[in-house]
Amino acid sequence: MAKKRRIFAWSPLRALMKKSGARIVSREAVEQLLYYLEDRSKKLTVMALKFAKHSKRKKITKGDMGLAIEYL
């Protein structure tokens, strides 16, 4: 079975989890967090793009992303 190409890197995310206090982290736990972060990032980007288009812009700005984070 072919591996799915991930957007976020596995190792830095695992290191972040350890830095946050999780001494032992399973591969499945990291994968679950990866799926969540990718899904959340896609939803935020779609919402930020709607805000940009509403303002008649093509570029997503920091303000658009901030609004998307507040909205979702």
C-alpha positions as CSV (number, residue, x, y, z in Angstrom):
1,M,0.0,0.0,0.0
2,A,1.4,3.4,-1.0
3,K,1.9,6.0,1.8
4,K,-0.1,9.2,1.6
5,R,2.0,12.3,1.2
6,R,1.5,14.4,4.3
7,I,1.5,18.2,4.3
8,F,2.9,18.5,7.9
9,A,6.2,16.8,8.8
10,W,5.8,13.9,11.3
11,S,9.0,14.4,13.3
12,P,8.6,18.1,14.3
13,L,5.0,17.5,15.3
14,R,6.1,14.5,17.5
15,A,8.9,16.7,19.0
16,L,6.3,19.4,19.8
17,M,4.1,16.9,21.5
18,K,7.1,15.7,23.6
19,K,8.1,19.3,24.4
20,S,4.5,19.8,25.7
21,G,5.1,17.1,28.2
22,A,4.1,13.8,26.4
23,R,7.1,11.6,27.1
24,I,5.9,8.6,25.1
25,V,3.9,9.3,21.9
26,S,2.6,6.6,19.7
27,R,2.7,6.8,15.9
28,E,-1.1,6.6,15.8
29,A,-1.4,9.6,18.1
30,V,0.9,11.7,15.9
31,E,-1.1,10.5,12.8
32,Q,-4.4,11.5,14.4
33,L,-3.1,15.0,15.2
34,L,-1.7,15.3,11.6
35,Y,-5.2,14.5,10.2
36,Y,-6.8,17.0,12.5
37,L,-4.3,19.8,11.7
38,E,-4.6,19.2,7.9
39,D,-8.4,19.2,8.0
40,R,-8.5,22.3,10.2
41,S,-6.0,24.1,8.0
42,K,-8.0,23.4,4.9
43,K,-11.2,24.7,6.5
44,L,-9.5,27.9,7.8
45,T,-8.0,28.5,4.3
46,V,-11.4,28.1,2.6
47,M,-13.0,30.5,5.1
48,A,-10.1,33.0,4.8
49,L,-10.5,32.9,1.0
50,K,-14.2,33.7,1.3
51,F,-13.3,36.8,3.3
52,A,-10.7,37.8,0.7
53,K,-13.1,37.4,-2.2
54,H,-15.7,39.4,-0.3
55,S,-13.2,42.2,-0.1
56,K,-12.6,41.8,-3.9
57,R,-9.0,40.5,-3.4
58,K,-7.3,37.3,-4.5
59,K,-4.6,37.4,-1.8
60,I,-5.4,36.0,1.6
61,T,-4.1,38.4,4.3
62,K,-3.3,38.1,7.9
63,G,-6.6,39.8,8.7
64,D,-8.6,37.3,6.6
65,M,-6.9,34.4,8.4
66,G,-7.6,36.1,11.8
67,L,-11.3,36.5,10.9
68,A,-11.4,32.8,9.8
69,I,-9.9,31.7,13.1
70,E,-12.5,33.8,15.0
71,Y,-15.3,32.6,12.9
72,L,-14.5,28.9,13.1
